[in-house]
Amino acid sequence: MVAYGEFRQSFDKFDDDRFVFWGSRYFVEQYLSHQWTQEDLDCAEKFYASHSPNPEHSFPWPKDLFTKMVKENNGYFPVKLQCLPEGTCANIHVPVYIITAEGEWSRLVTFLETLLTHIWYPCTVATLSRFARDVIEDAFEKSVAEEDKWKADSRLHDFGFRGCTCVEQSLIGGTAHLLNFVGSDTMSAAYYAQFHLNNGKAVASSIPATEHSVMTAWPTEADAIRHMINKYGGDGGVFGTVMDSYDYTYALDKIVPAMMKQKEAKGKSLWVLRPDSGDPTDAIIQALEAADKAAGHTVKEVNGVPFKVLNGINALQGDGIGLSEMKKISAAVIAHGYSACNVAYGMGSGLLQKVNRDTMSFATKLCYIEYADGTKRNVMKKPKTASGKSSLPGCLKVSRVNGVPTVFPLKEGDEDPDGMMQTVWNNGPVDVKWEDFDSLRARVKREWAALPKKNDPVSAELKEVIVQWIKEFDEGYQEKLAL
């Protein structure tokens, strides 16, 4: 039996069907690598015995297979799992994993399907974050001088930890975001990526910044800001303050200029002003203009057009931010003559929470089966009422065509049966050469830029298999419907 996982829809139905693959290592290390024991079997038996609504009957489960797995396969799932290399960029309908089980073990595939399907989450967050990177890089291309382009790495900050359902979600989603940016307050992800995925080399960074409880704990906002300047200003330091605890306009027009003498006396530093209410675009323009009035700017030309780069002050918008808000703010910043490098974004629930499996319509589908009598059959789902949910038939292979991941039928005797797929599990642990996080970041950057925004990855050869399958199915349709 063979099954595979795929994204069937572009992110939020965008006119761009690229995605970033990420998350197989976590699944293998945290779940698939668990060895079942007799104690696990005993607990499973008690659980299924009590899970049926009829106390006289146990909920059905293949106890015999799980027992055999413990006794004969060292407690490991006897399946083969192949995945795209972490950080691979592809177009929808490219299989991201293929799972194979032989003989009686085939019934165990469905027991892994739910957990495997969870890979939709890190992939979707990584893809969303990459689209955000596109928005930022587009604005940078229009308005940021070459010597400031490096700032793009920190322009989207992960604010999502507190909005997650649990620490594990923050770790998985937060690490997916870090494939594209270095800014994160999700410490669980930053720590995991650094010490577990990148050999101890730093992956993320953040700055000391106030939030409302800090600002309101001081007698006045001015007192809070003076403290931040005194503690973190100078020596090239970076710090941030939220500015709308009481009166955003007053804070910008009165408090900011009043703080400049102290800030300048401390030496060179970057002060980040953060609104947290009001219209997101208007609030950012208001912050830039107030900072410009208080600290001035330097003019830098981009493509012959002058743009203002503020002296020692930036603004960050983290209130209700999504891709559409980022686009709107970027356009307004440029229209007002400011360089996009003056502005950073924070995304919380919009990054780690406001996605689901339907965002890119992820599914795991059966594609091939061999019956006990030796009969072999390609399997395909083709619902009349949902053509977008049709699946791919037969054993599959993913290979690059002109650098683009493409799906082919796997033929007997193929000299390179794995293609792009990496075997990460084969009836038990295998020696996987997991790449460090820096390498994965480089792959995402390289492959995303080279990939066509829209592409049909199904090869002509596989389309022939599909046509033949449909023909044979239609010819025997009434017979298949017979009771």
HELIX and SHEET records of a PDB file:
HELIX    1   1 PHE A   11  LYS A   13  5                                   3    
HELIX    2   2 SER A   24  PHE A   27  1                                   4    
HELIX    3   3 VAL A   28  LEU A   32  3                                   5    
HELIX    4   4 GLN A   38  SER A   50  1                                  13    
HELIX    5   5 LYS A   63  GLU A   72  1                                  10    
HELIX    6   6 GLY A  103  LEU A  108  5                                   6    
HELIX    7   7 VAL A  109  THR A  117  1                                   9    
HELIX    8   8 TRP A  120  SER A  143  1                                  24    
HELIX    9   9 GLU A  146  SER A  154  5                                   9    
HELIX   10  10 PHE A  161  GLY A  163  5                                   3    
HELIX   11  11 VAL A  167  HIS A  177  1                                  11    
HELIX   12  12 MET A  187  TYR A  192  1                                   6    
HELIX   13  13 ALA A  193  LEU A  197  3                                   5    
HELIX   14  14 HIS A  212  ALA A  217  1                                   6    
HELIX   15  15 GLU A  221  TYR A  232  1                                  12    
HELIX   16  16 TYR A  248  TYR A  250  1                                   3    
HELIX   17  17 ALA A  251  ILE A  255  3                                   5    
HELIX   18  18 VAL A  256  LYS A  266  1                                  11    
HELIX   19  19 PRO A  280  ALA A  295  1                                  16    
HELIX   20  20 LEU A  323  ALA A  335  1                                  13    
HELIX   21  21 ALA A  340  ASN A  342  5                                   3    
HELIX   22  22 SER A  349  LEU A  352  1                                   4    
HELIX   23  23 ARG A  357  THR A  359  5                                   3    
HELIX   24  24 SER A  387  LYS A  389  5                                   3    
HELIX   25  25 PHE A  437  ALA A  450  1                                  14    
HELIX   26  26 ALA A  460  GLU A  475  1                                  16    
HELIX   27  27 TYR A  477  LEU A  481  1                                   5    
SHEET    1   A 6 LYS A 376  ASN A 378  0                                        
SHEET    2   A 6 PHE A 362  GLU A 370 -1                                        
SHEET    3   A 6 VAL A   2  PHE A   7 -1                                        
SHEET    4   A 6 TYR A  97  THR A 100 -1                                        
SHEET    5   A 6 LYS A  80  CYS A  83 -1                                        
SHEET    6   A 6 GLN A 422  ASN A 426 -1                                        
SHEET    1   B 2 ARG A  18  VAL A  20  0                                        
SHEET    2   B 2 CYS A  89  ASN A  91 -1                                        
SHEET    1   C 5 LEU A 156  ASP A 158  0                                        
SHEET    2   C 5 VAL A 343  MET A 347  1                                        
SHEET    3   C 5 ILE A 313  GLN A 317  1                                        
SHEET    4   C 5 SER A 269  ARG A 274  1                                        
SHEET    5   C 5 GLY A 237  VAL A 242  1                                        
SHEET    1   D 2 HIS A 297  VAL A 302  0                                        
SHEET    2   D 2 VAL A 305  LEU A 310 -1                                        
SHEET    1   E 2 LEU A 396  VAL A 401  0                                        
SHEET    2   E 2 VAL A 404  PRO A 409 -1                                        
END                                                                             
